[in-house]
Amino acid sequence: MSAIAEMTETVPDVGPSAFTQFERDFAARRRSARINWALGSALFFMLFFASAWIGDFFKITQVSLPDGTRAWRWIIGAGLPRLGEYVEKTLPVLRWESLGADFAEWFWRWKIWLKLLVETVLIAFMATGIGVIGGFLLSFPASRNLTPNKWVLFITRRLLELARTVPELVWALIFVFAFSVGPMAGVLAIAVHATGALGKLYSEVNENINMAPLEGVKASGGTWFDQIRYGAVPQVLPNIISYTLLRFEINVRSSSIIGYVGAGGLGQEFRTAMSFQEYTDLSALFIIIFLTVAVIDYGSEKLRHKMIGMGERA
């Protein structure tokens, strides 16, 4: 009996007042969450509609009707038919009885395009390699949990922000001015931007690692570089591989555009086709790039799964 009495004395007193207080606190939290959600939603829609207004989504413009008269129409409703008309111009005429000849006429510059496609992929490959090296090395001092001191963190993060804030086309213009037209300018432009983007992604991965292995290396007398090499890198390597392969796919698309300003690759063909209004060439180039990106995406997925062991588990 004494034991039961002692246990009874140790049990906290949970009376009606405690439950009432819990319900009040819970109701207050729900009310606060609803208010915050309402305020956040209101702010979002205000910014959304302000952006739509600045972007002319509510603009009214004059259009010519089939009978020759002019009328006021909403710009999106007036522009969609013209968008369809432009897409229609890019589609070639394909006839079943002359399908081979029509395809040959559609891809009439396939030899030149194939050469430029190889150049585009190589630009993306080399730029990705440079970006991976730069982003990987800068990601560790750009991580709050790994940086040697605050000044190194501040400077490194600002460098990465500068590298990825400037658009690739602007970097391409700068390097074309410095090194003349050609693939070199394209490689440098994409590499600088990739360094900033990958450095940011890698640093976020670094900040989510388990610090225990690094502390163990440090306790064993290891330097900061030893902690990174043996404590951090093994943990972040799978994510680094995944982000790298994704960035390579993005860089293939980018390298096909920066040629528009003379930085090599298929972009120069886009510029030529648009300048001479060769609309069917645009659709042919789009199909080439689409198929290339699809193949790279499929290969990257298989490679990523193989390297992280998902293929074996499947």
C-alpha positions in Angstrom: 0.0 0.0 0.0 2.8 2.3 0.8 4.3 1.8 -2.7 1.0 2.6 -4.3 0.7 5.7 -2.2 4.1 6.9 -3.2 3.3 6.3 -6.9 0.1 8.3 -6.5 2.0 11.1 -5.0 4.5 11.3 -7.9 1.8 11.4 -10.6 1.2 15.0 -11.6 -2.1 16.5 -11.0 -3.9 16.8 -14.4 -7.2 18.3 -13.6 -9.9 20.0 -15.7 -8.0 23.3 -15.4 -4.9 21.8 -17.2 -7.0 20.5 -20.0 -8.8 23.8 -20.3 -5.5 25.6 -20.5 -4.3 23.2 -23.2 -7.4 23.8 -25.3 -7.0 27.5 -24.9 -3.3 27.4 -26.0 -4.2 25.1 -28.9 -7.0 27.4 -30.0 -4.7 30.4 -29.8 -2.0 28.7 -31.9 -4.6 27.7 -34.5 -5.9 31.3 -34.6 -2.4 32.7 -34.9 -1.6 30.2 -37.7 -4.8 31.1 -39.6 -4.0 34.8 -39.3 -0.5 34.3 -40.5 -1.8 32.2 -43.4 -4.4 34.8 -44.3 -1.8 37.6 -44.2 0.7 35.6 -46.2 -1.9 34.7 -48.8 -3.0 38.4 -49.1 0.6 39.5 -49.5 1.2 36.8 -52.2 -1.8 37.8 -54.2 -1.0 41.5 -53.9 2.5 40.9 -55.3 1.1 38.5 -57.9 -1.4 41.0 -59.3 1.1 43.9 -59.0 3.6 41.8 -61.1 0.9 41.0 -63.6 0.0 44.7 -63.9 3.6 45.7 -64.4 4.0 42.8 -66.9 1.1 44.2 -69.0 -1.1 41.1 -68.4 -4.1 43.4 -68.1 -3.2 45.5 -71.1 -5.9 46.4 -73.7 -4.7 46.8 -77.3 -6.2 47.5 -80.7 -6.5 44.7 -83.2 -7.6 44.5 -86.9 -10.7 42.5 -87.5 -11.3 40.5 -90.6 -13.6 43.2 -92.1 -10.8 45.8 -91.7 -12.2 47.6 -88.7 -10.2 48.2 -85.5 -11.3 47.0 -82.1 -10.0 47.0 -78.5 -9.1 43.5 -77.2 -7.3 42.0 -74.2 -3.7 41.6 -75.2 -3.5 37.9 -74.3 -6.6 37.0 -76.2 -5.4 39.1 -79.2 -1.9 37.6 -79.1 -2.7 33.9 -78.7 -3.8 33.5 -82.4 -0.6 35.2 -83.5 1.4 32.8 -81.4 -0.4 29.9 -83.1 0.3 31.5 -86.5 4.0 31.7 -85.7 4.2 28.1 -84.6 2.4 27.1 -87.7 5.1 28.8 -89.8 7.8 26.6 -88.2 6.0 23.4 -89.1 7.1 21.9 -92.5 4.8 20.4 -95.1 5.1 16.6 -94.8 3.4 14.4 -97.4 3.3 10.7 -97.1 4.1 10.1 -100.8 7.2 12.3 -100.6 8.0 11.9 -96.9 11.8 11.2 -97.4 12.2 14.2 -99.7 10.2 16.4 -97.3 12.4 15.4 -94.3 15.5 15.9 -96.4 14.3 19.4 -97.2 13.4 20.1 -93.6 16.9 19.0 -92.3 18.8 20.3 -95.3 21.7 21.6 -93.2 22.0 18.5 -91.0 25.7 18.1 -91.6 26.5 21.6 -90.4 24.0 21.2 -87.5 25.5 17.9 -86.4 28.9 19.5 -86.3 27.6 22.4 -84.3 25.7 20.1 -82.0 28.9 18.2 -81.1 30.5 21.6 -80.5 27.5 22.6 -78.3 27.8 19.4 -76.2 31.5 19.7 -75.8 31.2 23.4 -74.7 28.6 22.2 -72.0 30.9 19.4 -71.0 34.0 21.5 -70.5 32.1 24.3 -68.9 30.5 21.8 -66.5 33.8 20.4 -65.6 35.3 23.8 -64.8 32.1 24.8 -62.9 32.2 21.6 -60.8 35.8 22.3 -59.8 35.2 25.9 -58.9 31.8 25.3 -57.2 33.2 22.3 -55.2 36.2 24.2 -53.9 34.3 27.3 -53.0 31.3 25.4 -51.5 33.2 24.5 -48.3 34.3 28.0 -47.2 30.8 29.1 -48.3 29.1 26.8 -45.7 28.3 28.2 -42.3 29.2 25.0 -40.5 32.5 24.5 -42.3 34.0 27.9 -43.0 37.2 28.9 -41.2 35.9 32.3 -40.3 33.1 34.8 -41.0 35.2 36.9 -43.5 35.9 33.9 -45.6 32.2 33.0 -45.6 31.2 36.6 -46.5 33.7 36.9 -49.4 33.1 33.5 -50.8 29.3 33.9 -50.8 29.5 37.2 -52.5 31.7 35.7 -55.2 29.3 32.9 -55.8 26.4 35.4 -56.0 28.2 37.6 -58.5 29.0 34.5 -60.7 25.4 33.3 -60.9 23.6 36.7 -60.8 25.1 37.9 -64.1 23.2 36.0 -66.9 25.1 33.7 -69.1 24.4 35.8 -72.2 26.0 38.8 -70.5 29.1 36.7 -69.5 29.2 35.5 -73.1 29.2 39.1 -74.4 32.0 40.0 -72.0 34.2 37.1 -73.1 33.4 37.5 -76.8 34.7 41.1 -76.4 37.8 39.9 -74.6 38.6 36.7 -76.5 36.7 37.2 -79.8 33.9 35.0 -81.1 34.2 31.2 -80.8 33.6 28.3 -78.4 36.2 29.6 -75.8 33.9 32.5 -74.9 31.0 30.1 -74.5 32.9 27.7 -72.3 34.0 30.6 -70.0 30.6 32.1 -69.8 28.8 28.9 -68.9 31.6 27.9 -66.5 31.5 31.1 -64.5 27.7 30.9 -64.1 27.8 27.1 -63.3 30.5 27.8 -60.6 28.1 30.2 -58.9 25.1 28.0 -59.2 26.8 24.7 -58.2 28.7 26.4 -55.4 25.4 27.5 -53.9 23.9 24.1 -54.2 26.9 22.3 -52.9 27.1 24.6 -49.9 23.5 23.9 -49.0 24.3 20.2 -49.0 27.3 20.8 -46.8 25.2 22.6 -44.2 23.0 19.5 -43.7 25.8 17.0 -43.0 26.5 15.2 -39.7 29.3 17.0 -38.0 30.3 14.0 -35.8 32.8 12.5 -38.4 34.5 15.9 -38.7 34.8 16.2 -35.0 36.3 12.8 -34.9 38.9 13.7 -37.5 39.7 16.9 -35.6 40.1 15.1 -32.3 42.6 12.8 -34.0 44.7 15.8 -34.9 43.4 16.3 -38.4 43.6 19.7 -40.1 40.6 21.6 -41.6 41.4 20.1 -45.0 41.5 16.6 -43.4 38.1 17.2 -41.9 36.7 18.2 -45.2 38.4 15.3 -47.1 37.5 12.5 -44.7 34.5 13.9 -42.8 32.4 16.0 -45.3 33.2 14.8 -48.8 32.0 11.2 -48.3 28.6 12.4 -47.0 28.0 15.0 -49.8 29.3 13.0 -52.8 26.0 11.4 -53.9 24.2 14.8 -53.9 27.2 16.4 -55.7 26.9 13.8 -58.4 23.2 14.4 -58.8 23.5 18.2 -59.0 26.4 17.9 -61.4 24.5 15.7 -63.9 21.5 18.0 -63.7 23.7 21.1 -64.3 25.3 19.4 -67.3 21.8 19.0 -68.8 21.1 22.7 -68.1 24.4 23.7 -69.6 23.6 21.9 -72.9 20.6 24.0 -73.3 22.5 27.1 -72.3 25.3 26.4 -74.8 22.8 26.1 -77.6 21.6 29.7 -76.9 24.8 31.7 -76.1 26.0 31.1 -79.7 23.4 33.7 -80.5 26.0 36.3 -79.5 28.9 34.5 -81.2 30.0 32.2 -78.4 29.9 29.0 -80.5 27.4 26.1 -80.8 24.0 25.9 -82.4 23.0 29.3 -81.2 24.5 31.0 -84.3 22.1 28.9 -86.4 19.2 30.1 -84.4 20.3 33.7 -85.1 20.7 32.9 -88.8 17.3 31.2 -89.1 15.5 34.1 -87.4 17.4 36.8 -89.4 16.4 35.2 -92.7 13.0 34.1 -91.4 13.7 30.4 -92.1 11.0 29.3 -89.7 11.2 25.6 -90.6 14.8 25.6 -89.6 13.8 26.8 -86.2 11.6 23.8 -85.6 14.3 21.5 -86.9 16.9 23.0 -84.5 14.4 22.7 -81.7 13.9 19.0 -82.4 17.6 18.4 -82.5 18.2 20.1 -79.1 15.1 18.4 -77.6 16.3 14.9 -78.6 19.8 15.7 -77.4 18.6 16.9 -74.0 16.3 13.9 -73.7 19.2 11.4 -74.4 21.4 13.2 -71.9 18.7 13.2 -69.3 18.1 9.5 -69.7 21.8 8.7 -69.6 22.4 11.0 -66.6 19.6 9.3 -64.7 21.0 5.8 -65.4 24.5 7.0 -64.5 23.3 8.6 -61.3 21.4 5.5 -60.2 24.4 3.3 -60.9 26.8 5.5 -59.0 24.6 5.8 -55.9 23.7 2.1 -56.0 20.0 2.4 -56.9 20.5 0.2 -59.9 21.7 -2.7 -57.8 18.9 -2.4 -55.3 16.4 -2.4 -58.1 
